[in-house]
Amino acid sequence: MDKVDKATAPLGPRRGIATALKQLRAESGKSLSDVADDLLISTSKLSRLENAQGRPIARDIRDLIQYYGIEGTPLADRLRQWVDEAQSPGWWTDYGEQVLKGGLDVHLAYEADATVERTYTLPFVPALLQTTAYAEVLFRDMEQRSEKEVSQLLKVRDRRQQALRSREGLPPLKLVAVTHESSLRQAVGSPDILRDQLDALIERSMAPNVSLHVLPLAAGPVFSMTCMYAYFEYQDSLEQDVVHVETHAGFFSIEHPARVARYRAAHRALVDASLSEDSSQDLIRCVRDRLSHAS
């Protein structure tokens, strides 16, 4: 499990800087202490920069650009741009730590500038496709949140969902979601709330940037099918993909390339084991219609 500092801005820029600095140092043949000594900075500061921890300072990046002799290159421009982006507070900083507890702030920071989000959920439908009434029940009844926290969490959920429609400076987020069949049948609030949620799943999954697959109960076991997670992909090649796993105890990050690659393969296997998008919609309609008849 990789530790991530409190996230007050999108994490992509920090992680891009970290990857670039690691590569530059490896190409130079220098050790961490060699570079720190040459630049008269602490080894811990350089280590934090190379591990995407803490907010990067423009002066430090300027000195490293000069040290590695890349002034005037596209990479130098990109590093400076990342420093600027890392200073801008994320929209979620308007909400308190009590609302964003358990690592939700980090999840939002990963999601903020991701190009593609590949998710797997059970026994609830994907957060980015939930209705307000459905999410409200989960926050109040399952998480035992106060009325004030529920209100704020619903605003956070709505802001996250806006990314599927439009984002400033970025194309809409692409969502590739797999949800277990149990999520279509799990009672959440009243039958009306669940039925409306299933209607919304059908409607929202028709968006061109949304792919929704249902993993049927008849499917065989697939690695990663027992826990919810999101796999975030980034447009810039230096912003490495990351996995954020959600448990009852909170979120945790997976950044090691080999482990991240395993989750990418696992999500592909989940999609392959699931119903097609059209068949998934047919199953959702079937479950919804049964709810209507039962009520």
C-alpha positions in Angstrom: 0.0 0.0 0.0 1.5 3.4 -1.1 1.1 6.3 1.3 -0.2 9.6 -0.2 -0.2 12.9 1.6 -3.4 14.9 2.1 -4.5 15.9 -1.4 -5.3 19.6 -1.8 -4.7 19.7 -5.6 -4.8 17.2 -8.5 -2.1 14.6 -8.0 -1.3 14.1 -11.7 1.2 17.1 -11.8 3.0 15.9 -8.6 3.3 12.4 -10.0 4.5 13.6 -13.3 7.3 15.6 -11.7 8.2 12.6 -9.6 8.5 10.3 -12.6 10.5 12.8 -14.6 12.9 13.5 -11.8 13.5 9.8 -11.2 14.2 9.2 -14.8 16.6 12.2 -15.0 18.5 11.0 -12.0 18.7 7.4 -13.3 20.1 8.7 -16.7 22.7 10.8 -14.8 23.9 7.9 -12.9 23.7 9.9 -9.7 22.4 8.7 -6.3 19.8 10.6 -4.3 22.4 11.8 -1.9 24.8 12.9 -4.8 22.1 15.2 -6.3 21.1 16.5 -2.9 24.7 17.3 -1.9 25.4 19.0 -5.3 22.3 21.2 -4.9 22.7 21.8 -1.2 19.2 20.5 -0.4 18.2 17.8 2.0 18.0 14.2 0.8 14.5 14.0 2.3 13.3 16.9 0.2 14.5 15.4 -3.0 13.1 12.0 -2.0 9.7 13.6 -1.4 9.8 15.2 -4.8 10.6 11.9 -6.4 7.8 10.2 -4.5 5.1 12.8 -5.3 4.9 13.8 -1.6 4.3 17.4 -0.6 3.8 20.4 -2.9 6.8 21.1 -5.3 8.4 24.5 -5.1 9.3 26.4 -8.3 12.8 27.3 -7.1 13.6 23.6 -6.5 12.4 22.6 -9.9 14.3 25.4 -11.6 17.5 24.3 -9.9 16.9 20.6 -10.9 16.2 21.7 -14.5 19.6 23.5 -14.6 21.4 20.7 -12.8 20.2 18.0 -15.3 21.0 20.3 -18.3 17.5 20.3 -19.8 16.9 24.0 -19.9 15.0 25.0 -23.1 13.6 21.5 -23.7 9.9 20.4 -23.8 10.4 18.5 -20.6 11.7 21.6 -18.8 8.5 23.4 -19.9 6.4 20.5 -18.8 8.0 20.5 -15.4 7.4 24.2 -14.9 3.8 23.7 -16.0 3.3 20.9 -13.5 4.6 23.1 -10.7 2.1 25.7 -11.5 -0.7 23.2 -11.7 0.3 21.7 -8.4 -0.2 25.0 -6.7 -3.9 25.4 -7.7 -6.2 24.1 -5.0 -8.7 21.4 -5.9 -12.4 22.1 -5.8 -12.8 19.6 -3.0 -10.8 21.7 -0.6 -14.0 23.7 0.0 -15.2 20.7 2.1 -13.9 19.7 5.5 -11.8 16.7 6.5 -14.8 15.1 8.2 -16.6 15.0 4.9 -13.6 13.8 2.9 -12.4 11.3 5.5 -10.9 7.9 4.7 -8.9 9.1 1.7 -11.8 10.5 -0.3 -9.7 13.6 -0.9 -7.0 11.5 -2.6 -9.6 9.7 -4.7 -10.9 13.1 -5.9 -7.4 14.3 -6.6 -6.7 11.3 -8.8 -10.0 11.6 -10.6 -9.7 15.3 -11.2 -7.3 15.1 -14.2 -7.6 11.5 -15.2 -8.4 10.8 -18.8 -10.1 7.4 -18.2 -11.5 5.9 -15.1 -12.1 2.1 -15.0 -14.1 1.0 -12.1 -15.6 -2.1 -10.5 -18.3 -1.9 -7.9 -20.4 -4.2 -5.7 -22.9 -4.3 -4.2 -23.8 -0.7 -5.2 -23.8 0.9 -8.6 -20.9 3.1 -9.7 -20.7 6.4 -7.8 -20.5 8.5 -11.0 -23.8 7.0 -12.2 -25.8 7.2 -8.9 -28.9 9.3 -8.5 -29.1 11.8 -5.7 -31.8 9.8 -3.8 -29.8 6.6 -4.1 -26.6 8.2 -2.9 -28.4 10.0 -0.1 -29.6 6.7 1.4 -26.0 5.3 1.3 -24.5 8.3 3.0 -27.2 8.4 5.7 -28.1 4.8 6.4 -24.9 2.9 5.6 -22.2 5.5 6.5 -24.3 7.1 9.3 -23.4 10.6 8.2 -25.1 13.7 9.8 -27.6 15.7 7.8 -25.0 18.4 7.2 -22.4 15.9 6.0 -25.0 14.2 3.7 -25.8 17.5 2.2 -22.1 18.2 1.5 -21.4 14.7 0.2 -24.2 15.1 -2.3 -22.7 18.3 -3.6 -19.3 16.4 -3.9 -21.0 13.6 -5.7 -22.7 16.0 -8.1 -19.5 17.8 -8.8 -17.8 14.5 -9.6 -20.5 13.5 -12.0 -20.2 16.8 -13.9 -16.8 15.6 -15.1 -18.6 13.1 -17.3 -20.3 16.0 -19.1 -17.6 18.7 -19.2 -14.3 19.8 -17.6 -12.3 23.0 -17.8 -9.2 22.5 -19.8 -9.9 18.7 -20.3 -12.2 16.6 -22.3 -15.1 14.9 -20.4 -13.9 12.0 -18.2 -14.3 8.6 -19.9 -15.8 6.0 -17.7 -15.5 2.2 -18.2 -17.5 0.7 -15.4 -18.2 -2.9 -14.4 -20.8 -3.5 -11.7 -21.7 -6.8 -10.2 -25.3 -8.0 -10.8 -25.9 -7.9 -7.1 -25.8 -4.1 -7.3 -28.9 -4.1 -9.5 -30.8 -6.1 -6.8 -29.4 -4.7 -3.6 -32.2 -2.9 -1.7 -31.3 0.8 -1.2 -34.1 2.9 0.2 -37.5 2.2 -1.3 -38.3 0.2 -4.4 -39.0 3.5 -6.1 -35.5 4.8 -5.4 -33.9 1.6 -6.7 -36.2 1.6 -9.8 -35.3 5.2 -10.6 -31.6 4.4 -10.1 -31.9 1.5 -12.6 -33.6 3.9 -15.1 -30.8 6.4 -14.6 -28.2 3.6 -15.2 -29.8 2.9 -18.6 -30.0 6.6 -19.5 -26.5 7.6 -18.3 -24.8 4.5 -19.8 -25.9 5.7 -23.3 -23.5 8.6 -23.2 -20.6 8.2 -25.7 -17.9 8.4 -23.0 -19.6 5.9 -20.7 -19.3 2.1 -21.0 -21.3 0.1 -18.5 -21.0 -3.7 -18.1 -22.8 -6.0 -15.6 -20.8 -8.9 -14.2 -23.5 -11.6 -14.0 -24.0 -14.0 -11.1 -23.2 -16.8 -13.5 -19.7 -15.5 -14.2 -16.8 -17.4 -12.9 -14.4 -16.0 -10.3 -12.1 -13.2 -11.6 -9.2 -11.5 -9.7 -10.3 -8.2 -8.1 -14.1 -9.0 -8.2 -14.4 -9.0 -4.4 -13.5 -5.3 -3.8 -14.4 -2.0 -5.3 -11.6 0.0 -7.0 -10.9 2.6 -9.7 -8.1 2.4 -12.2 -7.1 5.9 -13.3 -5.4 6.5 -16.7 -3.7 9.8 -17.6 -3.1 11.6 -20.9 0.5 12.5 -20.3 2.9 9.5 -20.5 4.8 10.7 -17.5 1.7 10.7 -15.3 1.7 7.0 -14.5 -1.6 5.2 -14.0 -2.7 4.5 -10.5 -5.3 2.2 -8.7 -7.4 3.4 -5.8 -9.0 0.6 -3.8 -12.1 1.3 -1.7 -12.7 -0.7 1.5 -14.9 -0.3 4.5 -11.9 1.2 6.3 -11.2 3.7 3.6 -9.2 4.0 0.4 -5.7 3.0 -0.4 -3.4 3.6 -3.4 -1.5 1.1 -5.6 1.2 2.8 -7.6 3.9 0.1 -8.2 3.9 -0.4 -12.0 3.8 -4.2 -11.9 0.8 -4.2 -9.5 -0.9 -1.4 -11.5 -0.5 -3.5 -14.6 -2.0 -6.5 -12.9 -5.1 -4.4 -12.1 -5.4 -3.2 -15.7 -5.3 -6.8 -16.9 -7.9 -7.7 -14.2 -10.3 -5.0 -15.3 -10.0 -6.2 -18.9 -10.8 -9.7 -17.6 -13.8 -8.3 -15.7 -15.1 -6.7 -18.9 -14.6 -9.9 -20.9 -16.4 -11.9 -18.2 -19.3 -9.4 -18.1 -22.3 -8.9 -20.4 -21.9 -6.7 -23.4 -23.1 -3.1 -23.0 -26.4 -3.9 -24.8 -27.0 -7.1 -22.9 -26.2 -5.3 -19.6 -28.9 -2.7 -20.4 -31.3 -5.5 -21.2 -30.6 -7.1 -17.8 -31.0 -3.7 -16.0 -34.4 -3.2 -17.8 -35.5 -6.7 -16.7 -34.6 -6.1 -13.1 -36.3 -2.7 -13.2 -39.5 -4.2 -14.7 -39.7 -6.9 -12.1 -39.5 -4.1 -9.4 -42.3 -2.3 -11.1 -44.5 -5.4 -11.1 -43.7 -6.3 -7.5 -44.6 -2.8 -6.3 
